[in-house]
């Protein structure tokens, strides 16, 4: 028996769910990267401060070295330049510290932003997807087994909604117990459709 009818709703729903998960993850990553870039821009003042302080310190040190060559008073004239160069180096160090703090903040915010959306995927969607894959794999294996049709029909009786079972027969359980071929085929087909499986050749028909 081939199962083709009424398989699109479940398959389409599964496809749309997977597509939404991909879009969700992509959007979360893009937003996290955008936030990281925005926060990193806060380091620009620190970069300028480091560059200005370092350049000023080098110029003052160079000037102090030249003044230090003046006979007799060279050492006394060099001291102010040395102190000023040390102060400029402290400014440059503050700029480096500011950049490091901004980098840590950007990384921390990026991770924090990704934790929630990726956590939903890893601990919410993924377990359900794996469970569906296992159920679909088991149903596919049953479809190829000699008594697969009967086992799938039994699974449908145990797990499918009563509203769908009542559409097959007024007393579907009694019909299944009698081994009614049409009822068993319909139950097996219902179970496969519930998993969104494509047309499978069922074995075990009477």
Secondary structure as a PSIPRED ss2 file (coil, helix, strand):
# PSIPRED VFORMAT (PSIPRED V4.0)

   1 X C   1.000  0.000  0.000
   2 X C   1.000  0.000  0.000
   3 X C   1.000  0.000  0.000
   4 X C   1.000  0.000  0.000
   5 X C   1.000  0.000  0.000
   6 X C   1.000  0.000  0.000
   7 X C   1.000  0.000  0.000
   8 X H   0.000  1.000  0.000
   9 X H   0.000  1.000  0.000
  10 X H   0.000  1.000  0.000
  11 X H   0.000  1.000  0.000
  12 X H   0.000  1.000  0.000
  13 X H   0.000  1.000  0.000
  14 X H   0.000  1.000  0.000
  15 X H   0.000  1.000  0.000
  16 X H   0.000  1.000  0.000
  17 X H   0.000  1.000  0.000
  18 X H   0.000  1.000  0.000
  19 X H   0.000  1.000  0.000
  20 X H   0.000  1.000  0.000
  21 X H   0.000  1.000  0.000
  22 X H   0.000  1.000  0.000
  23 X H   0.000  1.000  0.000
  24 X H   0.000  1.000  0.000
  25 X H   0.000  1.000  0.000
  26 X H   0.000  1.000  0.000
  27 X H   0.000  1.000  0.000
  28 X H   0.000  1.000  0.000
  29 X H   0.000  1.000  0.000
  30 X H   0.000  1.000  0.000
  31 X H   0.000  1.000  0.000
  32 X H   0.000  1.000  0.000
  33 X H   0.000  1.000  0.000
  34 X H   0.000  1.000  0.000
  35 X H   0.000  1.000  0.000
  36 X H   0.000  1.000  0.000
  37 X H   0.000  1.000  0.000
  38 X H   0.000  1.000  0.000
  39 X H   0.000  1.000  0.000
  40 X H   0.000  1.000  0.000
  41 X H   0.000  1.000  0.000
  42 X H   0.000  1.000  0.000
  43 X H   0.000  1.000  0.000
  44 X H   0.000  1.000  0.000
  45 X H   0.000  1.000  0.000
  46 X H   0.000  1.000  0.000
  47 X H   0.000  1.000  0.000
  48 X H   0.000  1.000  0.000
  49 X H   0.000  1.000  0.000
  50 X H   0.000  1.000  0.000
  51 X H   0.000  1.000  0.000
  52 X H   0.000  1.000  0.000
  53 X H   0.000  1.000  0.000
  54 X H   0.000  1.000  0.000
  55 X H   0.000  1.000  0.000
  56 X H   0.000  1.000  0.000
  57 X H   0.000  1.000  0.000
  58 X H   0.000  1.000  0.000
  59 X H   0.000  1.000  0.000
  60 X H   0.000  1.000  0.000
  61 X H   0.000  1.000  0.000
  62 X H   0.000  1.000  0.000
  63 X H   0.000  1.000  0.000
  64 X H   0.000  1.000  0.000
  65 X H   0.000  1.000  0.000
  66 X H   0.000  1.000  0.000
  67 X H   0.000  1.000  0.000
  68 X C   1.000  0.000  0.000
  69 X C   1.000  0.000  0.000
  70 X C   1.000  0.000  0.000
  71 X C   1.000  0.000  0.000
  72 X C   1.000  0.000  0.000
  73 X C   1.000  0.000  0.000
  74 X H   0.000  1.000  0.000
  75 X H   0.000  1.000  0.000
  76 X H   0.000  1.000  0.000
  77 X H   0.000  1.000  0.000
  78 X H   0.000  1.000  0.000
  79 X H   0.000  1.000  0.000
  80 X H   0.000  1.000  0.000
  81 X H   0.000  1.000  0.000
  82 X H   0.000  1.000  0.000
  83 X H   0.000  1.000  0.000
  84 X H   0.000  1.000  0.000
  85 X H   0.000  1.000  0.000
  86 X H   0.000  1.000  0.000
  87 X H   0.000  1.000  0.000
  88 X H   0.000  1.000  0.000
  89 X H   0.000  1.000  0.000
  90 X H   0.000  1.000  0.000
  91 X H   0.000  1.000  0.000
  92 X H   0.000  1.000  0.000
  93 X H   0.000  1.000  0.000
  94 X H   0.000  1.000  0.000
  95 X H   0.000  1.000  0.000
  96 X H   0.000  1.000  0.000
  97 X H   0.000  1.000  0.000
  98 X H   0.000  1.000  0.000
  99 X H   0.000  1.000  0.000
 100 X H   0.000  1.000  0.000
 101 X H   0.000  1.000  0.000
 102 X H   0.000  1.000  0.000
 103 X H   0.000  1.000  0.000
 104 X H   0.000  1.000  0.000
 105 X H   0.000  1.000  0.000
 106 X H   0.000  1.000  0.000
 107 X H   0.000  1.000  0.000
 108 X H   0.000  1.000  0.000
 109 X H   0.000  1.000  0.000
 110 X H   0.000  1.000  0.000
 111 X H   0.000  1.000  0.000
 112 X H   0.000  1.000  0.000
 113 X H   0.000  1.000  0.000
 114 X H   0.000  1.000  0.000
 115 X H   0.000  1.000  0.000
 116 X H   0.000  1.000  0.000
 117 X H   0.000  1.000  0.000
 118 X H   0.000  1.000  0.000
 119 X H   0.000  1.000  0.000
 120 X H   0.000  1.000  0.000
 121 X H   0.000  1.000  0.000
 122 X H   0.000  1.000  0.000
 123 X H   0.000  1.000  0.000
 124 X H   0.000  1.000  0.000
 125 X H   0.000  1.000  0.000
 126 X H   0.000  1.000  0.000
 127 X H   0.000  1.000  0.000
 128 X H   0.000  1.000  0.000
 129 X H   0.000  1.000  0.000
 130 X H   0.000  1.000  0.000
 131 X H   0.000  1.000  0.000
 132 X H   0.000  1.000  0.000
 133 X H   0.000  1.000  0.000
 134 X H   0.000  1.000  0.000
 135 X H   0.000  1.000  0.000
 136 X H   0.000  1.000  0.000
 137 X H   0.000  1.000  0.000
 138 X H   0.000  1.000  0.000
 139 X H   0.000  1.000  0.000
 140 X H   0.000  1.000  0.000
 141 X H   0.000  1.000  0.000
 142 X H   0.000  1.000  0.000
 143 X H   0.000  1.000  0.000
 144 X C   1.000  0.000  0.000
 145 X C   1.000  0.000  0.000
 146 X C   1.000  0.000  0.000
 147 X C   1.000  0.000  0.000
 148 X H   0.000  1.000  0.000
 149 X H   0.000  1.000  0.000
 150 X H   0.000  1.000  0.000
 151 X H   0.000  1.000  0.000
 152 X H   0.000  1.000  0.000
 153 X H   0.000  1.000  0.000
 154 X H   0.000  1.000  0.000
 155 X H   0.000  1.000  0.000
 156 X H   0.000  1.000  0.000
 157 X H   0.000  1.000  0.000
 158 X H   0.000  1.000  0.000
 159 X H   0.000  1.000  0.000
 160 X C   1.000  0.000  0.000
 161 X C   1.000  0.000  0.000
 162 X H   0.000  1.000  0.000
 163 X H   0.000  1.000  0.000
 164 X H   0.000  1.000  0.000
 165 X H   0.000  1.000  0.000
 166 X H   0.000  1.000  0.000
 167 X H   0.000  1.000  0.000
 168 X H   0.000  1.000  0.000
 169 X C   1.000  0.000  0.000
 170 X C   1.000  0.000  0.000
 171 X C   1.000  0.000  0.000
 172 X H   0.000  1.000  0.000
 173 X H   0.000  1.000  0.000
 174 X H   0.000  1.000  0.000
 175 X H   0.000  1.000  0.000
 176 X H   0.000  1.000  0.000
 177 X H   0.000  1.000  0.000
 178 X H   0.000  1.000  0.000
 179 X C   1.000  0.000  0.000
 180 X C   1.000  0.000  0.000
 181 X H   0.000  1.000  0.000
 182 X H   0.000  1.000  0.000
 183 X H   0.000  1.000  0.000
 184 X H   0.000  1.000  0.000
 185 X H   0.000  1.000  0.000
 186 X H   0.000  1.000  0.000
 187 X H   0.000  1.000  0.000
 188 X H   0.000  1.000  0.000
 189 X H   0.000  1.000  0.000
 190 X H   0.000  1.000  0.000
 191 X H   0.000  1.000  0.000
 192 X H   0.000  1.000  0.000
 193 X H   0.000  1.000  0.000
 194 X H   0.000  1.000  0.000
 195 X C   1.000  0.000  0.000
 196 X C   1.000  0.000  0.000
 197 X C   1.000  0.000  0.000
 198 X C   1.000  0.000  0.000
 199 X C   1.000  0.000  0.000
 200 X C   1.000  0.000  0.000
 201 X C   1.000  0.000  0.000
 202 X C   1.000  0.000  0.000
 203 X C   1.000  0.000  0.000
 204 X C   1.000  0.000  0.000
 205 X C   1.000  0.000  0.000
 206 X C   1.000  0.000  0.000
